[in-house]
Amino acid sequence: MKRGLFAILLLLAAAWGQTKGPRTFDLSLPANWRDASAVVVVFKDLEVPANRPVVFRLYAPGQNGEMSLGAFSVLGKSRDAKGEQHLERTEANITGEFRRWVETAKPDSRVSIVVKPFAGLREAVDYPWTVKEVALETR
C-alpha cells in the first residue's frame, strides 16, 4: 500500500513539473549578440514559492561558483504566503564575463548555462521552481 501511494505521489510531482535546485539550459545565441549593447536571459512563466525569496545566479557548466555570468532576485510575498507566485517574464542581465566565456569556450551558435537558486549566501538545493521557457535576447 505504501509503495503504491509513493508511486502515485511521484507521478503527480512529475506531472506538475516541479523541479528543485539547480537546472541547466541549452540556449541559442541570438544572431547579433556580438554587436548588441546588452544580452539578457529571459525567463518566461517562472513559478516560485510565494513565501520564500530567492536569488538565481547563472553560471557556465562546470564553473566552481566563484564568478557568476549574471543574477536576478525574486522577493517572497510574505513568510505566511501560501502557494506559488507566477512571473510572466523575468530578465537577467548578462555580464561581460559571459561574452568572454562564450567567445573562448563556445564558438558555435548554442550555449549552456546553469541556473542555481540561492537563499542568502547558500545554494538552495531544495528550492522548488519551474519555468516554461528560457532564452537569450539582445538589446
Residue pairs with C-beta under 8 A, 6 or more apart in sequence:
16 130
17 130
18 128
18 130
19 128
19 129
19 130
20 125
20 126
20 127
20 128
20 129
21 116
21 117
21 123
21 124
21 125
21 126
21 127
22 114
22 115
22 116
22 117
22 123
22 125
23 114
23 115
24 61
24 112
24 113
24 114
24 115
25 112
25 113
25 115
25 134
26 110
26 111
26 112
27 41
27 110
27 111
27 112
27 113
27 134
27 135
27 136
28 109
28 110
28 135
28 136
29 102
29 106
29 109
29 110
29 111
29 136
30 36
30 39
30 136
30 137
30 138
32 138
33 39
33 102
33 136
33 138
34 99
36 138
36 139
37 138
37 139
38 93
38 94
38 138
38 139
39 93
39 94
39 98
39 99
39 136
39 137
39 138
39 139
40 91
40 92
40 93
40 94
40 136
40 137
40 138
40 139
41 58
41 70
41 91
41 92
41 94
41 113
41 134
41 135
41 136
42 89
42 90
42 91
42 133
42 134
42 135
42 136
42 137
43 87
43 89
43 90
43 91
43 92
43 131
43 133
43 134
44 88
44 89
44 131
44 132
44 133
44 134
44 135
45 86
45 87
45 88
45 130
45 131
45 132
45 133
46 74
46 86
46 87
46 90
46 129
46 130
46 131
47 84
47 85
47 86
47 87
47 129
47 130
47 131
48 54
48 74
48 84
48 85
48 87
48 127
48 128
48 129
49 76
49 83
49 84
49 85
49 127
49 128
49 129
50 76
50 77
50 78
50 81
50 82
50 83
50 84
50 85
51 76
51 77
51 78
51 79
51 80
51 81
51 82
52 76
52 119
52 127
53 73
53 74
53 75
53 76
53 119
54 73
54 74
54 76
54 117
54 118
54 119
54 124
54 127
54 129
55 71
55 72
55 73
55 117
55 118
55 119
56 71
56 72
56 73
56 74
56 92
56 115
56 116
56 117
56 118
57 65
57 68
57 70
57 71
57 115
57 116
57 118
58 68
58 69
58 70
58 71
58 92
58 94
58 98
58 113
58 114
58 115
58 116
59 65
59 68
59 69
59 113
59 114
59 115
59 116
60 69
60 101
60 105
60 112
60 113
60 114
61 112
61 113
61 114
63 114
65 116
65 123
67 97
68 95
69 94
69 95
69 97
69 98
69 101
69 113
70 92
70 93
70 94
70 95
70 98
71 92
72 90
72 91
72 92
74 85
74 87
74 90
77 85
91 137
94 136
102 111
111 136
115 134
116 123
117 123
117 124
117 127
117 129
118 124
119 127
